[in-house]
Amino acid sequence: MSEPSDIITPTETNSVWAERTGTRRYLAHNARGAQVAVGMGPGEFTPGELLKVALATCNTLSADHRLAKALGEDFDANVICATLKNEEEERYSDFDVQIVADLTALDPDQLAVLTERVRRAIDRGCTVGHTLEKGAATRLHLLDDEG
C-alpha cells in the first residue's frame, strides 16, 4: 500500500463509490445519481462485466456521431464485448468489441469510409480503450472510517 500522501482526492468528476449491501454485494453510485448493483447474484453485474460494458459503450459513445451521420439520427445499434480470459493470471487477455447495426443501406465504399471514421473516433475519444491498451497504475489504500 502507498502512503496517504499518494491518495488522489475524490471529486464528483473523477470518482465513483460503492456501498456494501451484503456478502459480496455492493451498490455502486456516481455523482449524477446513477446506481448499479455489483456482485455475483441475479440482477447484479460482476466487476468484469462492468469492465466489458465500459469498453463497449466507450467505443459506441465515442463513435455515435459518426454512426448517426451515416445511418441517421435514430439508428438502432447494439454493442457486444466478448473476452478471452487467462485463467492462470486471473485477467482478460483479449477484448473483442462488436458494434451491430443495420448497414444494408451502405455500399462497400461507404461502409469502408464509415469503418475508418468509427475507428478514428474511437481512437480519439475512448478513454477506457486507451487505458486498457496502455495500462494504468493502480494503488490501494485501506482507510479508517474514523467513526
Secondary structure as UniProt FT lines:
FT   HELIX           4..6
FT   TURN            12..14
FT   STRAND          17..22
FT   TURN            23..24
FT   STRAND          25..29
FT   TURN            31..32
FT   STRAND          35..39
FT   TURN            42..43
FT   HELIX           47..71
FT   TURN            73..74
FT   STRAND          77..86
FT   TURN            87..90
FT   STRAND          91..101
FT   TURN            104..105
FT   HELIX           108..125
FT   HELIX           127..134
//
